[in-house]
Amino acid sequence: HEGSNRCCFAFHLSLLLIFGEQAFAELRYSIPEEMKEGTIVGNVAKDLGLDKTSLADRLLRVVSGSKDAFFEVNPDNGVTKSPLDREKQAIYDVTIVAKDAGTPSLTSVKSITIIVSDVNDNRPEFSANPYTFYVTENNLPGVSVFSVRASDQDEGENAHISYHILRDEKENSKLSSYSLNINSDNGEILALKSFDFESLKTFQFQVVASDSGTPLLSNNVTVNVFILDQNDNCKYSWYFSRICICFVFVWKFTFYIVAFRGAEIFCGKFVSL
């Protein structure tokens, strides 16, 4: 039931009053929600094999059913009208009394159960809008980094939700570079590559949640992602030492001098070679 529209339902209560202690068997009807006003739910007289010719001489009234008075009986034609919404109440138990005009007046009671079946009239709703996530760079590839969740007030296939990422040309290159993907069943989002703060600090995309009903209904949400920096970049510098180590040796009456010059490299700390 979407918005403020309310739909009415009707079913024929064609009752033949049975005098004495005999009571009608319980009837059960099922109708879809959102039906147009005047839709016939069930014909009591026909279902019980009764004659409805004396209906005009009877007084019909609802004695129980709903605290919000969804049901009323038209005593002229035995039609009951009510605005129904399955998401608010799915089953209605209604008790109707038929009373004749004789002296003494005799009555008979009828219990009717009305089951309101679901129609796909609710869109999936996300738990937040927008979503904002903070992800540290160098995340483990192929592991879920965050997730989105949507719910649907309908039931059955009408409430079965699947997810997909809405890709546009502007953001597609960013998403593709990290192979961002979503699990269509549970909304978990993973990156097949690690994020790099130095090349991408923030990006945005849309996720669509769709139900499986007819007609198919969907909703979308904005996801904002901020990449957090890690101290993962080392500065490399070369320093040539002024120290020269010399070796002097004699080979066949010839003097040789060999000199070695060292280099220094540091990555967070000083290292001597």
Phi, psi and omega in degrees: 000108189248132180079208184252006180291135178234136184249148182255154181230156180216143170219144183282123175255075182273097188252131169260118185294128177251119183279157178095202186270352184294137181241150176291150171289155181288138176251151180225128179236152177231131180223149176285148173289167176067019177285159181287157179299137178093001178297133181279124179274313180187154178251106186298314183298316180295318182293331180262358181071037184257164177264126184259014184292335182265011184299324184294338180271004183249152175256120181250141176205150177270126181256345176201162179165289183217140179294339179269008176054055178288337188244142172215155183245131171273112186292345181280325185231359177069028179260129179255132180241145179196140171277125186235145176221115184299327182293338177267320179203127186261338182228135178236128174253116187242133175249126183240136178250129173254128185232133180271178183258012183281178177231115358286154180287132180247149183230161173219146186247140179229130176255130180231131175256127180246119178256122180267114180275159188276144165237157185279087184238012179232134176275152173300142180238129179282153181287343177209155176200110002275172170266142175230125182234145175243121185237128177284137179300168182064031176296156181288121182299142176081002180254145180301131180257331174193176182211158174240156181222138176228154178228161182223132183283348178286187181225166179065218180297333178295341180251002179280118189252138172236153186240148168208157180272131176274113185255130173240169185296326184293316184261350186299322181295322178293316181292321181292325183296334178249006179052050179290131183220165182227140173284117186294340183272322187237359176080010177285133183250132181227157177243128181281350175232159181282144175285149179232112183301325183291339180251338181209120184257331180202151174203170186219145176206173182246141173244136180250131174249127182234141174272181183248018182276181176231117000286155179292131179243144183217167177210154180232161183218149177269135178242120177255129183238130177241127180270130179263142185279148170238156178278077187242010180242124180260143176267128182251127177222147180249132176233125179269125183290144175278351182278128179239123180263122184248141175239132179241126177214161185247132178224113181054051175065020177241134179272129177241137176242120179246128182243139177242133176244129183267160177238150181240137177228138178228146175221081182090339177208162185278130179234129180257141175250000000 
